[in-house]
């Protein structure tokens, strides 16, 4: 028996697709949804399933930003062959994404038992949603929004990339929320912060999905639910990316801050009353 049915996979895939790139915590929403459907959030198969369906969302990024990615990878390839090409921003940016992924990979491997154990609690998710909201609000207020994507530096990439560790250790904080908040503090504008978050998420989330695939299949997640969940995640995430980029071009992050606080308080209430198990 699969730990997750095809019907549940559709719901979880949709939740993943909507929330992966919005600064509201996809991990937190997945755990809440799993809890409401009586799916054990700490089951190895469920943990693996959640990581694998992220690949669908990442595939949506690859398709949506295909031209940008081809441009950056091409510049990187030219730079490897020709020293004269190494002054190009795209060549440097490719290396920055690689370097910025190292911290989260190191922490993810070292703290895996902790991440999949005590820190997987819904109590942690609820607290992280609210604390992360405060960080996001402060970052949006502090940031001067004066720097564009072409103004990013190695320092920016490393700080923003390393901030993903917050979401890794505290599900509910949100990887997108952490990276966007850090970018805003560094004075990037909202669109540049959002796009940087997308690009830095590609290697980290793809690596996590591939790493968990064997365990997910070996612990009873089921091939059909994995395929369906990943496909739904891709379709929904593509639409979510398009909407988010248009939204941040004209609006602050206040709507996400309010939403996160409401969800966090609601989750605390459900846990306190025993409606959900933490």
BALOBA-1460 file (C-alpha; in Angstrom, 3 decimals):
// residues 278
<rec num="1" residu="x" x="0.000" y="0.000" z="0.000"/>
<rec num="2" residu="x" x="1.220" y="3.471" z="-0.863"/>
<rec num="3" residu="x" x="1.515" y="5.837" z="2.087"/>
<rec num="4" residu="x" x="-0.218" y="8.459" z="-0.068"/>
<rec num="5" residu="x" x="-3.116" y="7.872" z="-2.467"/>
<rec num="6" residu="x" x="-3.368" y="9.373" z="-5.945"/>
<rec num="7" residu="x" x="-6.183" y="11.658" z="-4.768"/>
<rec num="8" residu="x" x="-4.084" y="12.905" z="-1.872"/>
<rec num="9" residu="x" x="-1.169" y="13.359" z="-4.275"/>
<rec num="10" residu="x" x="-3.283" y="15.703" z="-6.420"/>
<rec num="11" residu="x" x="-4.112" y="17.859" z="-3.400"/>
<rec num="12" residu="x" x="-0.531" y="17.895" z="-2.108"/>
<rec num="13" residu="x" x="0.821" y="18.610" z="-5.600"/>
<rec num="14" residu="x" x="-1.495" y="21.604" z="-5.909"/>
<rec num="15" residu="x" x="-0.487" y="22.886" z="-2.463"/>
<rec num="16" residu="x" x="3.196" y="22.487" z="-3.349"/>
<rec num="17" residu="x" x="2.755" y="24.254" z="-6.671"/>
<rec num="18" residu="x" x="0.918" y="27.222" z="-5.183"/>
<rec num="19" residu="x" x="3.178" y="27.713" z="-2.178"/>
<rec num="20" residu="x" x="6.708" y="26.713" z="-3.262"/>
<rec num="21" residu="x" x="7.644" y="30.141" z="-4.577"/>
<rec num="22" residu="x" x="5.241" y="32.306" z="-2.615"/>
<rec num="23" residu="x" x="6.818" y="33.486" z="0.663"/>
<rec num="24" residu="x" x="4.324" y="31.502" z="2.760"/>
<rec num="25" residu="x" x="6.221" y="28.202" z="3.310"/>
<rec num="26" residu="x" x="5.437" y="25.254" z="1.073"/>
<rec num="27" residu="x" x="6.779" y="22.846" z="3.724"/>
<rec num="28" residu="x" x="4.501" y="24.350" z="6.336"/>
<rec num="29" residu="x" x="1.437" y="24.166" z="4.098"/>
<rec num="30" residu="x" x="2.245" y="20.606" z="3.060"/>
<rec num="31" residu="x" x="2.560" y="19.524" z="6.692"/>
<rec num="32" residu="x" x="-0.701" y="21.249" z="7.604"/>
<rec num="33" residu="x" x="-2.483" y="19.639" z="4.639"/>
<rec num="34" residu="x" x="-1.021" y="16.238" z="5.479"/>
<rec num="35" residu="x" x="-2.186" y="16.646" z="9.064"/>
<rec num="36" residu="x" x="-5.724" y="17.560" z="7.981"/>
<rec num="37" residu="x" x="-5.800" y="14.449" z="5.740"/>
<rec num="38" residu="x" x="-4.481" y="12.283" z="8.617"/>
<rec num="39" residu="x" x="-1.228" y="11.575" z="6.777"/>
<rec num="40" residu="x" x="1.656" y="11.087" z="9.255"/>
<rec num="41" residu="x" x="3.970" y="14.043" z="8.633"/>
<rec num="42" residu="x" x="7.017" y="12.258" z="10.075"/>
<rec num="43" residu="x" x="6.615" y="9.100" z="7.958"/>
<rec num="44" residu="x" x="9.737" y="8.517" z="5.807"/>
<rec num="45" residu="x" x="7.636" y="7.981" z="2.691"/>
<rec num="46" residu="x" x="5.708" y="11.201" z="3.279"/>
<rec num="47" residu="x" x="8.889" y="13.203" z="3.884"/>
<rec num="48" residu="x" x="10.364" y="11.747" z="0.683"/>
<rec num="49" residu="x" x="7.168" y="12.413" z="-1.282"/>
<rec num="50" residu="x" x="7.173" y="16.072" z="-0.224"/>
<rec num="51" residu="x" x="10.775" y="16.498" z="-1.402"/>
<rec num="52" residu="x" x="10.236" y="14.723" z="-4.726"/>
<rec num="53" residu="x" x="7.153" y="16.689" z="-5.826"/>
<rec num="54" residu="x" x="9.230" y="19.863" z="-5.396"/>
<rec num="55" residu="x" x="10.955" y="18.786" z="-8.611"/>
<rec num="56" residu="x" x="7.702" y="19.568" z="-10.438"/>
<rec num="57" residu="x" x="7.826" y="23.125" z="-9.132"/>
<rec num="58" residu="x" x="11.493" y="23.415" z="-10.065"/>
<rec num="59" residu="x" x="10.702" y="22.151" z="-13.567"/>
<rec num="60" residu="x" x="8.190" y="24.991" z="-13.818"/>
<rec num="61" residu="x" x="10.990" y="27.467" z="-13.007"/>
<rec num="62" residu="x" x="13.233" y="25.883" z="-15.641"/>
<rec num="63" residu="x" x="10.522" y="26.240" z="-18.281"/>
<rec num="64" residu="x" x="9.417" y="29.725" z="-17.225"/>
<rec num="65" residu="x" x="12.969" y="31.098" z="-17.127"/>
<rec num="66" residu="x" x="14.290" y="28.918" z="-19.936"/>
<rec num="67" residu="x" x="15.753" y="31.816" z="-21.950"/>
<rec num="68" residu="x" x="17.434" y="33.327" z="-18.886"/>
<rec num="69" residu="x" x="18.863" y="29.972" z="-17.834"/>
<rec num="70" residu="x" x="20.192" y="29.259" z="-21.337"/>
<rec num="71" residu="x" x="21.797" y="32.710" z="-21.377"/>
<rec num="72" residu="x" x="23.454" y="32.209" z="-17.979"/>
<rec num="73" residu="x" x="24.614" y="28.638" z="-18.667"/>
<rec num="74" residu="x" x="25.926" y="29.653" z="-22.095"/>
<rec num="75" residu="x" x="27.909" y="32.512" z="-20.560"/>
<rec num="76" residu="x" x="29.293" y="30.114" z="-17.956"/>
<rec num="77" residu="x" x="30.349" y="27.656" z="-20.662"/>
<rec num="78" residu="x" x="32.010" y="30.394" z="-22.708"/>
<rec num="79" residu="x" x="33.811" y="31.637" z="-19.629"/>
<rec num="80" residu="x" x="35.224" y="28.202" z="-18.886"/>
<rec num="81" residu="x" x="36.767" y="28.153" z="-22.350"/>
<rec num="82" residu="x" x="37.746" y="31.790" z="-22.780"/>
<rec num="83" residu="x" x="39.227" y="34.056" z="-20.100"/>
<rec num="84" residu="x" x="37.966" y="37.125" z="-21.932"/>
<rec num="85" residu="x" x="34.381" y="36.022" z="-21.290"/>
<rec num="86" residu="x" x="34.820" y="35.787" z="-17.533"/>
<rec num="87" residu="x" x="34.095" y="39.450" z="-16.893"/>
<rec num="88" residu="x" x="30.488" y="38.890" z="-18.017"/>
<rec num="89" residu="x" x="27.945" y="39.169" z="-15.189"/>
<rec num="90" residu="x" x="26.101" y="36.015" z="-16.291"/>
<rec num="91" residu="x" x="29.312" y="33.951" z="-16.043"/>
<rec num="92" residu="x" x="29.928" y="35.223" z="-12.519"/>
<rec num="93" residu="x" x="26.287" y="34.748" z="-11.563"/>
<rec num="94" residu="x" x="26.402" y="31.065" z="-12.561"/>
<rec num="95" residu="x" x="29.327" y="30.495" z="-10.203"/>
<rec num="96" residu="x" x="27.607" y="32.466" z="-7.457"/>
<rec num="97" residu="x" x="24.557" y="30.202" z="-7.629"/>
<rec num="98" residu="x" x="26.824" y="27.159" z="-7.307"/>
<rec num="99" residu="x" x="28.763" y="28.604" z="-4.376"/>
<rec num="100" residu="x" x="25.605" y="29.846" z="-2.657"/>
<rec num="101" residu="x" x="24.134" y="26.340" z="-2.719"/>
<rec num="102" residu="x" x="27.007" y="24.795" z="-0.746"/>
<rec num="103" residu="x" x="25.929" y="26.040" z="2.728"/>
<rec num="104" residu="x" x="22.402" y="24.635" z="2.531"/>
<rec num="105" residu="x" x="23.659" y="21.296" z="1.153"/>
<rec num="106" residu="x" x="26.172" y="20.984" z="3.997"/>
<rec num="107" residu="x" x="23.613" y="21.811" z="6.677"/>
<rec num="108" residu="x" x="20.966" y="19.627" z="5.050"/>
<rec num="109" residu="x" x="23.198" y="16.560" z="5.114"/>
<rec num="110" residu="x" x="24.577" y="17.218" z="8.600"/>
<rec num="111" residu="x" x="21.239" y="18.002" z="10.235"/>
<rec num="112" residu="x" x="19.018" y="15.538" z="8.324"/>
<rec num="113" residu="x" x="17.950" y="13.527" z="11.443"/>
<rec num="114" residu="x" x="17.050" y="16.743" z="13.264"/>
<rec num="115" residu="x" x="15.222" y="18.212" z="10.267"/>
<rec num="116" residu="x" x="13.153" y="15.071" z="9.738"/>
<rec num="117" residu="x" x="12.673" y="14.555" z="13.478"/>
<rec num="118" residu="x" x="11.982" y="17.199" z="16.153"/>
<rec num="119" residu="x" x="12.019" y="20.145" z="13.744"/>
<rec num="120" residu="x" x="9.287" y="18.544" z="11.606"/>
<rec num="121" residu="x" x="6.741" y="19.362" z="14.326"/>
<rec num="122" residu="x" x="3.688" y="21.416" z="13.390"/>
<rec num="123" residu="x" x="4.361" y="23.510" z="16.496"/>
<rec num="124" residu="x" x="7.635" y="24.543" z="14.894"/>
<rec num="125" residu="x" x="5.798" y="25.302" z="11.648"/>
<rec num="126" residu="x" x="3.281" y="27.540" z="13.427"/>
<rec num="127" residu="x" x="5.957" y="29.464" z="15.296"/>
<rec num="128" residu="x" x="8.140" y="29.817" z="12.211"/>
<rec num="129" residu="x" x="5.243" y="31.161" z="10.147"/>
<rec num="130" residu="x" x="4.697" y="33.978" z="12.633"/>
<rec num="131" residu="x" x="8.359" y="34.755" z="13.321"/>
<rec num="132" residu="x" x="9.116" y="34.687" z="9.603"/>
<rec num="133" residu="x" x="6.281" y="37.147" z="9.032"/>
<rec num="134" residu="x" x="7.973" y="39.642" z="11.336"/>
<rec num="135" residu="x" x="11.261" y="39.229" z="9.505"/>
<rec num="136" residu="x" x="9.586" y="39.699" z="6.124"/>
<rec num="137" residu="x" x="7.704" y="42.819" z="7.227"/>
<rec num="138" residu="x" x="10.860" y="44.362" z="8.707"/>
<rec num="139" residu="x" x="12.877" y="43.548" z="5.577"/>
<rec num="140" residu="x" x="10.281" y="45.137" z="3.300"/>
<rec num="141" residu="x" x="10.284" y="48.266" z="5.454"/>
<rec num="142" residu="x" x="14.073" y="48.446" z="5.774"/>
<rec num="143" residu="x" x="14.911" y="47.772" z="2.140"/>
<rec num="144" residu="x" x="15.398" y="50.750" z="-0.148"/>
<rec num="145" residu="x" x="14.485" y="48.734" z="-3.262"/>
<rec num="146" residu="x" x="17.068" y="50.592" z="-5.332"/>
<rec num="147" residu="x" x="19.130" y="47.743" z="-6.827"/>
<rec num="148" residu="x" x="18.149" y="45.604" z="-9.811"/>
<rec num="149" residu="x" x="19.131" y="42.111" z="-10.873"/>
<rec num="150" residu="x" x="22.221" y="43.331" z="-12.763"/>
<rec num="151" residu="x" x="23.485" y="44.942" z="-9.553"/>
<rec num="152" residu="x" x="23.725" y="41.680" z="-7.609"/>
<rec num="153" residu="x" x="27.131" y="40.613" z="-6.294"/>
<rec num="154" residu="x" x="28.865" y="37.533" z="-4.915"/>
<rec num="155" residu="x" x="28.126" y="38.775" z="-1.399"/>
<rec num="156" residu="x" x="24.420" y="39.098" z="-2.227"/>
<rec num="157" residu="x" x="24.259" y="35.582" z="-3.632"/>
<rec num="158" residu="x" x="26.065" y="34.024" z="-0.654"/>
<rec num="159" residu="x" x="23.952" y="35.829" z="1.946"/>
<rec num="160" residu="x" x="20.683" y="35.142" z="0.156"/>
<rec num="161" residu="x" x="21.649" y="31.534" z="-0.594"/>
<rec num="162" residu="x" x="22.719" y="30.888" z="2.997"/>
<rec num="163" residu="x" x="19.425" y="32.272" z="4.289"/>
<rec num="164" residu="x" x="17.736" y="29.170" z="2.855"/>
<rec num="165" residu="x" x="19.114" y="27.347" z="5.892"/>
<rec num="166" residu="x" x="16.497" y="29.108" z="8.044"/>
<rec num="167" residu="x" x="13.702" y="27.439" z="6.107"/>
<rec num="168" residu="x" x="15.527" y="24.107" z="6.156"/>
<rec num="169" residu="x" x="15.844" y="24.097" z="9.942"/>
<rec num="170" residu="x" x="12.530" y="25.781" z="10.703"/>
<rec num="171" residu="x" x="9.777" y="24.558" z="8.349"/>
<rec num="172" residu="x" x="7.236" y="27.326" z="8.171"/>
<rec num="173" residu="x" x="9.841" y="30.080" z="7.896"/>
<rec num="174" residu="x" x="9.702" y="29.676" z="4.092"/>
<rec num="175" residu="x" x="12.661" y="29.358" z="1.743"/>
<rec num="176" residu="x" x="11.197" y="32.025" z="-0.516"/>
<rec num="177" residu="x" x="10.414" y="34.220" z="2.452"/>
<rec num="178" residu="x" x="13.938" y="33.909" z="3.855"/>
<rec num="179" residu="x" x="15.678" y="34.567" z="0.541"/>
<rec num="180" residu="x" x="13.402" y="37.435" z="-0.492"/>
<rec num="181" residu="x" x="13.702" y="39.064" z="2.941"/>
<rec num="182" residu="x" x="17.496" y="38.850" z="2.858"/>
<rec num="183" residu="x" x="17.575" y="40.290" z="-0.665"/>
<rec num="184" residu="x" x="15.330" y="43.172" z="0.404"/>
<rec num="185" residu="x" x="17.596" y="43.943" z="3.362"/>
<rec num="186" residu="x" x="20.433" y="44.127" z="0.834"/>
<rec num="187" residu="x" x="18.385" y="46.817" z="-0.979"/>
<rec num="188" residu="x" x="17.393" y="44.776" z="-4.026"/>
<rec num="189" residu="x" x="14.028" y="45.718" z="-5.459"/>
<rec num="190" residu="x" x="11.150" y="43.269" z="-5.037"/>
<rec num="191" residu="x" x="11.292" y="41.835" z="-8.572"/>
<rec num="192" residu="x" x="15.075" y="41.329" z="-8.378"/>
<rec num="193" residu="x" x="14.691" y="39.725" z="-4.935"/>
<rec num="194" residu="x" x="12.004" y="37.376" z="-6.248"/>
<rec num="195" residu="x" x="13.965" y="36.357" z="-9.352"/>
<rec num="196" residu="x" x="17.119" y="35.775" z="-7.300"/>
<rec num="197" residu="x" x="15.093" y="33.559" z="-4.973"/>
<rec num="198" residu="x" x="13.922" y="31.520" z="-7.976"/>
<rec num="199" residu="x" x="17.408" y="31.003" z="-9.404"/>
<rec num="200" residu="x" x="18.980" y="30.099" z="-6.051"/>
<rec num="201" residu="x" x="16.209" y="27.591" z="-5.398"/>
<rec num="202" residu="x" x="16.845" y="25.556" z="-8.545"/>
<rec num="203" residu="x" x="19.941" y="23.555" z="-7.459"/>
<rec num="204" residu="x" x="18.935" y="23.225" z="-3.796"/>
<rec num="205" residu="x" x="15.402" y="21.956" z="-4.421"/>
<rec num="206" residu="x" x="16.352" y="19.774" z="-7.401"/>
<rec num="207" residu="x" x="19.122" y="18.181" z="-5.370"/>
<rec num="208" residu="x" x="16.762" y="17.538" z="-2.460"/>
<rec num="209" residu="x" x="14.212" y="15.887" z="-4.734"/>
<rec num="210" residu="x" x="16.770" y="13.612" z="-6.399"/>
<rec num="211" residu="x" x="18.338" y="12.757" z="-3.039"/>
<rec num="212" residu="x" x="14.971" y="11.749" z="-1.561"/>
<rec num="213" residu="x" x="13.670" y="9.862" z="-4.629"/>
<rec num="214" residu="x" x="15.167" y="6.484" z="-3.722"/>
<rec num="215" residu="x" x="13.992" y="6.714" z="-0.124"/>
<rec num="216" residu="x" x="10.527" y="7.840" z="-1.182"/>
<rec num="217" residu="x" x="10.098" y="4.862" z="-3.514"/>
<rec num="218" residu="x" x="11.692" y="2.457" z="-1.052"/>
<rec num="219" residu="x" x="9.472" y="3.421" z="1.856"/>
<rec num="220" residu="x" x="6.084" y="3.090" z="0.181"/>
<rec num="221" residu="x" x="5.326" y="6.455" z="-1.411"/>
<rec num="222" residu="x" x="4.246" y="4.731" z="-4.636"/>
<rec num="223" residu="x" x="5.190" y="5.538" z="-8.222"/>
<rec num="224" residu="x" x="1.722" y="6.692" z="-9.328"/>
<rec num="225" residu="x" x="1.242" y="9.240" z="-6.501"/>
<rec num="226" residu="x" x="4.772" y="10.564" z="-7.056"/>
<rec num="227" residu="x" x="4.184" y="11.050" z="-10.792"/>
<rec num="228" residu="x" x="0.748" y="12.635" z="-10.311"/>
<rec num="229" residu="x" x="1.881" y="14.879" z="-7.455"/>
<rec num="230" residu="x" x="4.911" y="16.062" z="-9.412"/>
<rec num="231" residu="x" x="2.865" y="16.761" z="-12.569"/>
<rec num="232" residu="x" x="0.225" y="18.743" z="-10.674"/>
<rec num="233" residu="x" x="2.969" y="20.643" z="-8.867"/>
<rec num="234" residu="x" x="4.509" y="21.636" z="-12.208"/>
<rec num="235" residu="x" x="1.297" y="22.996" z="-13.724"/>
<rec num="236" residu="x" x="0.219" y="24.922" z="-10.637"/>
<rec num="237" residu="x" x="3.728" y="26.258" z="-9.918"/>
<rec num="238" residu="x" x="4.054" y="27.656" z="-13.444"/>
<rec num="239" residu="x" x="0.891" y="29.700" z="-12.968"/>
<rec num="240" residu="x" x="2.028" y="30.734" z="-9.485"/>
<rec num="241" residu="x" x="5.397" y="32.027" z="-10.752"/>
<rec num="242" residu="x" x="3.724" y="34.140" z="-13.433"/>
<rec num="243" residu="x" x="1.290" y="35.627" z="-10.936"/>
<rec num="244" residu="x" x="3.941" y="36.346" z="-8.276"/>
<rec num="245" residu="x" x="6.252" y="38.279" z="-10.597"/>
<rec num="246" residu="x" x="3.369" y="40.490" z="-11.700"/>
<rec num="247" residu="x" x="2.217" y="40.964" z="-8.106"/>
<rec num="248" residu="x" x="5.564" y="42.009" z="-6.589"/>
<rec num="249" residu="x" x="6.130" y="44.524" z="-9.385"/>
<rec num="250" residu="x" x="3.285" y="46.643" z="-7.991"/>
<rec num="251" residu="x" x="2.705" y="45.542" z="-4.393"/>
<rec num="252" residu="x" x="4.542" y="45.157" z="-1.090"/>
<rec num="253" residu="x" x="4.794" y="41.837" z="0.774"/>
<rec num="254" residu="x" x="2.247" y="42.938" z="3.414"/>
<rec num="255" residu="x" x="-0.465" y="40.619" z="2.083"/>
<rec num="256" residu="x" x="1.817" y="37.621" z="2.587"/>
<rec num="257" residu="x" x="2.785" y="38.841" z="6.070"/>
<rec num="258" residu="x" x="-0.855" y="39.055" z="7.165"/>
<rec num="259" residu="x" x="-1.701" y="35.705" z="5.587"/>
<rec num="260" residu="x" x="1.198" y="33.965" z="7.347"/>
<rec num="261" residu="x" x="0.216" y="35.371" z="10.739"/>
<rec num="262" residu="x" x="-3.390" y="34.242" z="10.287"/>
<rec num="263" residu="x" x="-2.331" y="30.725" z="9.239"/>
<rec num="264" residu="x" x="0.199" y="30.503" z="12.086"/>
<rec num="265" residu="x" x="-2.373" y="31.518" z="14.704"/>
<rec num="266" residu="x" x="-4.957" y="29.169" z="13.211"/>
<rec num="267" residu="x" x="-2.456" y="26.324" z="13.311"/>
<rec num="268" residu="x" x="-1.642" y="27.061" z="16.959"/>
<rec num="269" residu="x" x="-5.369" y="26.899" z="17.681"/>
<rec num="270" residu="x" x="-5.824" y="23.571" z="15.867"/>
<rec num="271" residu="x" x="-2.863" y="22.093" z="17.721"/>
<rec num="272" residu="x" x="-3.946" y="23.418" z="21.110"/>
<rec num="273" residu="x" x="-7.452" y="21.980" z="20.726"/>
<rec num="274" residu="x" x="-6.162" y="18.617" z="19.529"/>
<rec num="275" residu="x" x="-7.752" y="18.969" z="16.092"/>
<rec num="276" residu="x" x="-4.261" y="18.409" z="14.664"/>
<rec num="277" residu="x" x="-1.428" y="16.462" z="16.221"/>
<rec num="278" residu="x" x="1.905" y="18.277" z="16.392"/>
